[in-house]
Amino acid sequence: MAIGKKQTSDIKYLLDTILRKYPNQLTLRAPRKMQVASLDFSSYVGRIAIGRVFRGDITAGLDYTRAKRTVK
């Protein structure tokens, strides 16, 4: 399929156009979100959660804490 007047072999032009047209739409301001698939325990570090990050970024070498809202 031709994009504009020029045939392309990839979608780089399309992705660049989306980033140009909607630059602020790609920034997430929501908190991190992770779905835990496995739990483990270490006597050295405590609880260990293994899972997939769906939103936000996780940086290697940093410790993270699980926060849970309590319902009264």
Backbone bond lengths (Angstrom), bond angles and torsions (degrees), N, CA, C in turn:
res aa  C-N    CA-C-N  psi(-1)  N-CA   C-N-CA  omega(-1)  CA-C   N-CA-C  phi
1 M - - - 1.448 - - 1.516 109.25 -
2 A 1.278 117.07 138.81 1.456 121.94 -178.66 1.515 110.55 -86.03
3 I 1.334 116.79 137.01 1.454 122.75 174.73 1.519 106.42 -107.12
4 G 1.301 116.28 117.46 1.453 119.44 -174.58 1.517 108.51 67.83
5 K 1.323 116.65 -126.28 1.461 120.99 179.96 1.519 111.79 -105.82
6 K 1.317 117.79 -1.58 1.449 120.88 -171.10 1.531 110.59 -122.21
7 Q 1.317 117.20 131.21 1.470 122.69 177.01 1.525 108.80 -74.92
8 T 1.344 116.79 136.08 1.456 120.64 178.40 1.522 109.66 -124.83
9 S 1.319 115.43 160.92 1.461 120.07 -178.95 1.531 112.50 -104.51
10 D 1.345 117.15 -3.48 1.462 120.50 178.90 1.529 110.01 -142.19
11 I 1.337 116.36 -176.11 1.462 119.85 -176.98 1.525 112.46 -106.56
12 K 1.334 117.48 17.11 1.457 121.51 -179.05 1.525 111.65 -57.55
13 Y 1.314 117.86 -43.60 1.466 121.17 179.66 1.526 110.49 -60.76
14 L 1.331 117.44 -42.90 1.459 121.76 179.56 1.528 111.16 -62.72
15 L 1.334 117.08 -46.74 1.456 120.40 -179.56 1.528 111.95 -65.33
16 D 1.326 117.72 -40.33 1.462 121.12 176.39 1.527 111.08 -62.19
17 T 1.330 116.94 -38.97 1.466 121.32 178.75 1.528 110.65 -64.78
18 I 1.324 117.49 -41.65 1.465 121.13 178.13 1.525 110.51 -62.78
19 L 1.331 117.32 -44.08 1.457 120.47 179.00 1.520 112.37 -64.36
20 R 1.327 117.48 -36.45 1.463 121.15 177.71 1.520 111.40 -69.05
21 K 1.325 116.64 -43.17 1.458 120.70 -174.46 1.527 113.04 -77.08
22 Y 1.332 117.97 -34.55 1.466 122.45 -177.47 1.528 111.00 -127.48
23 P 1.320 119.58 63.19 1.464 120.36 -174.74 1.526 113.91 -67.03
24 N 1.326 118.83 -34.85 1.463 121.26 -175.98 1.518 113.04 -84.68
25 Q 1.300 118.80 -10.31 1.452 121.54 -178.01 1.521 112.41 -73.40
26 L 1.311 117.64 -18.77 1.457 120.98 -174.13 1.522 113.79 -92.27
27 T 1.335 117.82 -4.00 1.456 119.61 178.73 1.525 108.84 -89.55
28 L 1.311 115.39 125.83 1.462 120.76 179.78 1.516 109.50 -94.84
29 R 1.295 116.78 129.91 1.462 120.61 178.35 1.514 111.53 -109.38
30 A 1.284 116.74 3.72 1.458 121.26 -179.94 1.531 109.60 -83.26
31 P 1.312 117.35 159.08 1.474 119.88 178.59 1.529 111.80 -68.07
32 R 1.312 115.07 165.38 1.467 120.10 178.06 1.522 110.17 -60.66
33 K 1.326 114.99 148.93 1.457 119.78 178.25 1.521 108.37 -137.90
34 M 1.332 115.63 128.11 1.458 120.74 -177.59 1.525 109.27 -137.04
35 Q 1.313 116.16 135.96 1.463 121.06 175.05 1.522 107.60 -99.50
36 V 1.325 115.97 116.15 1.459 121.87 -177.30 1.526 109.78 -78.64
37 A 1.322 116.43 129.88 1.463 121.68 179.79 1.527 111.54 -105.60
38 S 1.341 116.58 -25.90 1.458 119.86 -176.92 1.525 109.57 -150.62
39 L 1.327 116.41 140.38 1.465 121.94 175.95 1.519 109.38 -116.75
40 D 1.327 115.70 144.84 1.458 121.26 177.92 1.527 107.54 -143.31
41 F 1.308 116.65 171.26 1.462 121.25 178.26 1.520 109.52 -136.47
42 S 1.320 114.75 136.55 1.459 121.72 176.00 1.520 107.47 -124.09
43 S 1.328 117.45 134.47 1.468 119.78 178.16 1.530 110.76 -68.50
44 Y 1.323 117.38 -15.30 1.465 121.44 179.90 1.526 112.18 -87.63
45 V 1.345 117.96 -47.13 1.480 120.92 -176.33 1.516 113.79 -110.34
46 G 1.318 118.39 -11.58 1.463 120.27 -179.50 1.521 111.31 94.95
47 R 1.329 116.48 -147.26 1.461 120.76 -179.29 1.520 111.43 -68.87
48 I 1.313 114.88 142.21 1.463 121.77 177.75 1.523 107.66 -126.49
49 A 1.328 115.86 127.26 1.461 121.12 177.82 1.519 108.99 -112.81
50 I 1.315 116.34 133.72 1.465 122.31 177.40 1.517 106.70 -117.68
51 G 1.328 116.50 130.10 1.457 119.23 -177.93 1.504 112.35 -170.83
52 R 1.323 114.79 -165.10 1.459 122.06 -176.92 1.524 109.72 -115.08
53 V 1.335 116.43 131.52 1.461 122.40 177.65 1.521 108.08 -85.23
54 F 1.335 116.68 122.21 1.459 121.93 -179.75 1.517 112.32 -98.34
55 R 1.328 117.37 -27.29 1.463 120.38 -176.89 1.517 107.98 -146.49
56 G 1.321 116.37 139.28 1.458 121.14 179.64 1.518 111.44 88.81
57 D 1.311 115.47 -174.50 1.460 122.45 -177.94 1.520 110.05 -123.51
58 I 1.305 115.70 147.61 1.454 122.82 173.70 1.523 106.47 -118.64
59 T 1.327 116.34 129.78 1.458 121.51 -179.12 1.522 109.44 -102.48
60 A 1.320 116.33 131.40 1.466 121.62 179.78 1.521 110.13 -62.69
61 G 1.324 115.73 141.28 1.451 120.66 176.67 1.516 114.84 90.55
62 L 1.325 118.64 -8.17 1.462 121.81 178.96 1.523 109.91 -100.92
63 D 1.327 116.02 150.22 1.463 121.52 175.79 1.525 108.91 -93.88
64 Y 1.319 116.79 142.78 1.457 122.41 178.71 1.514 109.24 -124.54
65 T 1.303 116.10 150.25 1.448 122.25 -179.09 1.513 109.93 -118.98
66 R 1.304 115.62 142.78 1.462 120.46 177.46 1.514 108.23 -87.17
67 A 1.319 115.90 126.91 1.465 121.07 176.32 1.513 108.49 -110.65
68 K 1.315 115.91 133.37 1.454 120.58 -177.02 1.520 109.11 -129.11
69 R 1.321 116.07 130.86 1.445 120.62 177.12 1.516 109.05 -78.06
70 T 1.322 116.68 132.03 1.448 119.91 178.58 1.521 109.61 -93.62
71 V 1.304 116.22 137.73 1.462 121.64 -179.84 1.516 107.95 -100.17
72 K 1.324 116.52 128.12 1.477 120.13 -179.87 1.493 110.72 -104.55
